[in-house]
Each structure stands twice: as C-alpha cells, then as structure tokens.
Amino acid sequence: MFSDQEISQLTAEIDAQLLELRSLSGDTSLKSGDKETQLVKQNQAIATATKEPAKSFLQKFWKAAKADLCEEDGVLYKQWKKWGDLDNKEAMDKFKVVLTGLGLTGNLLSSALVAVMVIVLHIGVKAFCDEYGDCKENS
C-alpha cells in the first residue's frame, strides 16, 4: 500500500502528465489513435521499468486488469461508465496489485503505475480495452 504522501505525489504526477498531454493536443476530440501517438514519455517509462516494449507489457496488463477495468461488472469499469473518469486512489490500488503481480516493485512500480494510469486516462477506458483487448490473441 502507498502512504498518503506517496499517493499525493503520484496523483500530482499523473495530473501533470495529463495536463501536458492535453496542452500538446489542444484538441480534446482527438481519435484514440491520435492520442496514443502522444504517449511517448509514458511508453518510454513502461519500457524502462519492464525491460520490454510498452505495447507488449500493456497487453499483459490488459489481461491482468480486464476484470476490473474492461468488463461490465468491474469496479473501475462502472466508475468510468458513470463518471467518465476514474478515482485516482482506487484505480492506483487496483493497478498496483496488477503491476506487482506482473513483477514490478519499488521505483519501477511507481513509474510504471503513473505511466499506465496516464495512458488509460488519456485515451479512455473503452479505447484502452478495445486497443489491447484486440491484441489478446496475438500475445
């Protein structure tokens, strides 16, 4: 579990990266594919933390997180459907469990957690689930 101070720091970093991405795009109506091309910093953080290509790791993350994030009865899916956003603390708790299960710890866990949260929030839950769910047979 993260301390309250760590949660505040991670949330601030997530918000700062999302703000940066939104200012880069200048257009909130971008298609998912256009939004994904902006995620260079986040993909690089995932590759550094996991020692594998971001897309490959995100496919593994999708498989591990899909029950909460991509299926209709999932806690995070319901939040996104209702509010169009995720509660940072609850999403971080769920994502942390998944990322730890995928072998990440310490600073690598924190940097991957921020990157994954930013990617999911930036492109949207449905787009994330569609993008990485479509790859499930190929991984």
Secondary structure, DSSP 8 states (H G I E B T S, - for coil): ---HHHHHHHHHHHHHHHHHHHHHH--TT--HHHHHHT-HHHHHHHHHHHSS-HHHHHHHHHHHHHHHHTSTT-HHHHHHHHHSS--HHHHHHHHHHHHHHTT--HHHHHHHHHHHHHHHHHH-HHHHHHHHHTTTTT-
